[in-house]
């Protein structure tokens, strides 16, 4: 939920501390990240350090998670069960992809020849439509707000890299259905 509705980079999610989650103000502060080697450090750029609002469902989900969250040396919000920095691949494969499939934001899995894959019972295998963490969560936010929330220094960067993900008139029904599936 946090990844979907905040737009944080995987490295920012992996480095997020409980001390940077402000439940009273319903916001979180991006002040550090965990790189691909699990080293904690500053955000990628000055624009990367920012405050991101939390929707009520994200704030409530984080409150529940805080009660069950493994303790970690760095006070991480999303540590491994051993309290270490979580690997990017685990976040995507164990969290994001299953959530997208449940929400119906999915497509048939394809083999090397581009043909749909089937399971042992000859049923179509479904996978997530998107494989990255950076989406706008179906919020249909203006590009400028997305730029600020993603921590980009320019709108050009946001649109060049993520412009294809912004909702179009023909996919709003799909986004609404995905939202209903995620949040009953």
C-alpha positions, 0 to 999 in steps of 0.5 A: 500500500505504501509503495502504491500510494506514495510513489517512493522509490524502492530504495526509499521504501527499503530505507524508510524509518519509523521515525520518519512516519508522522501519523499525527500529520498523516505524512512521511518524510524521505530522509534516507534510502538503502542502496542496492548493497543495503547501505543506508545513505542520503536520497539520490538528490536534494529533491529526493528529500521530501514530505509525502502525504499519506492517504487514510488507508496507508496510514492505517495499514502502517499503524497495523504493520508497526505492531507486527513489524520485526525490530531492526537496528535502523528502525526500518519500516520494511525490514526482513524478518531478521531486521535487515534491509529488505532486498528490492526483488523481495518487495516486488515479488512478494508484495507488488506483483501479488497485489497487482494480480489481486487488483486485476492490474494483470496480463497473461504471462508470456514465454520466450516466443511471446505465447501465453504460459499455462500452468500444469492444469493448462490454466493461463498464468497471470502476472502483474501488468507493471513490474516496477514500483513507480506508479501513481497509485490510480490517484490521477494526480497532476504531473507537477504533484507527481514530480514533487512526490517522486522527488524529481528536480524537473517535470521533464524528468517525470514526464520523460520517464513516467509519462506513459503511466499517467491515466488516459481517458481510456483506462480510468475504468481499469484504474477504478476497478483496481482500486476497488479490488485493493480497497474493498 
